[in-house]
């Protein structure tokens, strides 16, 4: 795996940067709302289920912020595993994904 990811212009099959940014902002606001809802349940922060849910949401928020950085850096939509383009359908469903399906399967 190369650590030097190519800087890329948006491909013709990829939505415009402002549309990608809108999707990422929606994903971020959704996760922040989920965190707020968990805090408002009144359940103890020591509750393992709540703790795991919060950890998962915080990991997703970190991935979203990293996706913003990739967008700003020109590498959004390039798989960090194989350096090939991530299919637009995958990015539409999971706009903060770092990997194509094949590389994600190997990482799991």
Secondary structure as UniProt FT lines:
FT   TURN            12..13
FT   HELIX           17..39
FT   TURN            40..41
FT   TURN            45..46
FT   HELIX           48..73
FT   TURN            76..77
FT   TURN            80..82
FT   HELIX           88..93
FT   TURN            95..96
FT   HELIX           101..107
//
